[in-house]
Amino acid sequence: MVGERALRVRSDSAGRFWLGGLSPGVHMVYARRIGFLPVDTSIRLVADSVHPVLLVLARRPVILDTVVVAETCREARGMLGFHCRQRAGQGVFLEVDSIDALDAGYRGTGDLFRERKGFRMEVTKFGVRYPVKRGGCLSTLINGRPNGGWPPWYLSEIVAVEIYDEPSKVPKQFEHWSWSGAEPCALVIYWTTMRGRRPP
């Protein structure tokens, strides 16, 4: 570039170019090619001379459009599904640490509901406490599946609990399990293991 005057030239297929008629002095050479980063350099020309220029262009990194990955809790199973629904925040979620913090002992899952509004505890003839929904029905799943309506007997078997105290809060994938007769129920999902406290 000389003053305000810019000259353009195309290179051949091998990248060679020739530009003549330039006055002595300092000139800027700017090169660009699709798929490569542009590069520039300055050269000092002397009268009646030929000045070779070597320009090395670096490949332009390929930049893809943003990809949005939407996690769907509907397909997620086990503890992966538990954590996915926990992020959605529709119910009450208890994990091992919060279950242990209740210091409820091991006399039944009813202890998890002792301070929860809308629930009360019943006791089996064996002295095991279990939850009952006040003014409505309560469905129970163990590891995401029906179990005949009974919760696990011992807190030591439980690694996590999901509590949906209103039928309207029950996740879609569990709605068909939350019905009792003609009415939708609240739902509790116990995640358990019989081999210690590890997620299934």
Backbone hydrogen bonds, N-H to C=O, Kabsch-Sander energy under -0.5 kcal/mol:
donor,donor_aa,acceptor,acceptor_aa,energy
2,V,5,R,-2.1
3,G,1,M,-0.6
5,R,2,V,-2.7
12,D,16,R,-2.5
15,G,12,D,-2.0
25,G,45,L,-2.1
27,H,43,I,-2.9
29,V,41,T,-3.3
31,A,39,V,-3.0
36,F,33,R,-2.1
37,L,58,A,-3.3
39,V,31,A,-2.2
41,T,29,V,-2.2
43,I,27,H,-2.9
45,L,25,G,-3.4
45,L,43,I,-0.6
49,S,46,V,-0.8
55,L,53,V,-0.6
57,L,55,L,-0.6
60,R,35,G,-2.5
64,L,62,V,-0.6
68,V,66,T,-0.5
69,V,67,V,-0.6
70,A,68,V,-0.6
71,E,69,V,-0.7
73,C,71,E,-0.6
75,E,72,T,-0.8
76,A,72,T,-0.9
80,L,77,R,-0.9
81,G,77,R,-1.5
82,F,78,G,-1.8
83,H,79,M,-2.5
84,C,80,L,-1.9
85,R,81,G,-2.7
86,Q,82,F,-2.1
87,R,83,H,-1.8
88,A,84,C,-1.2
89,G,85,R,-1.5
90,Q,85,R,-0.7
92,V,163,I,-2.5
94,L,161,V,-2.6
96,V,159,V,-1.0
99,I,95,E,-2.6
100,D,96,V,-2.9
101,A,97,D,-2.0
102,L,98,S,-0.7
102,L,99,I,-0.8
103,D,100,D,-1.7
104,A,99,I,-0.5
109,T,152,P,-0.7
110,G,129,R,-2.0
111,D,108,G,-1.2
112,L,109,T,-1.8
113,F,110,G,-1.8
114,R,111,D,-0.9
116,R,113,F,-1.5
119,F,116,R,-1.5
120,R,132,V,-2.5
122,E,130,Y,-2.8
124,T,128,V,-2.7
127,G,124,T,-2.2
129,R,107,R,-2.9
129,R,127,G,-0.5
130,Y,122,E,-2.5
132,V,120,R,-2.5
134,R,118,G,-3.0
136,G,133,K,-1.1
139,S,186,A,-3.0
141,L,188,V,-2.4
142,I,145,R,-3.0
143,N,190,Y,-3.6
145,R,142,I,-1.4
147,N,140,T,-0.7
150,W,147,N,-0.6
157,E,154,Y,-1.6
158,I,155,L,-1.8
159,V,191,W,-3.4
160,A,191,W,-1.6
161,V,94,L,-2.5
162,E,189,I,-2.5
163,I,92,V,-2.7
164,Y,162,E,-0.5
164,Y,187,L,-3.2
165,D,163,I,-0.6
169,K,166,E,-1.7
170,V,167,P,-1.2
174,F,171,P,-2.0
175,E,171,P,-0.6
175,E,172,K,-1.1
177,W,174,F,-1.3
178,S,174,F,-0.6
178,S,175,E,-1.5
180,S,183,E,-2.7
183,E,180,S,-1.7
185,C,178,S,-2.8
186,A,137,C,-2.1
187,L,164,Y,-2.3
188,V,139,S,-2.1
189,I,162,E,-2.6
190,Y,141,L,-2.8
190,Y,188,V,-0.5
191,W,160,A,-3.2
192,T,190,Y,-0.6
193,T,157,E,-2.0
198,R,196,G,-1.9
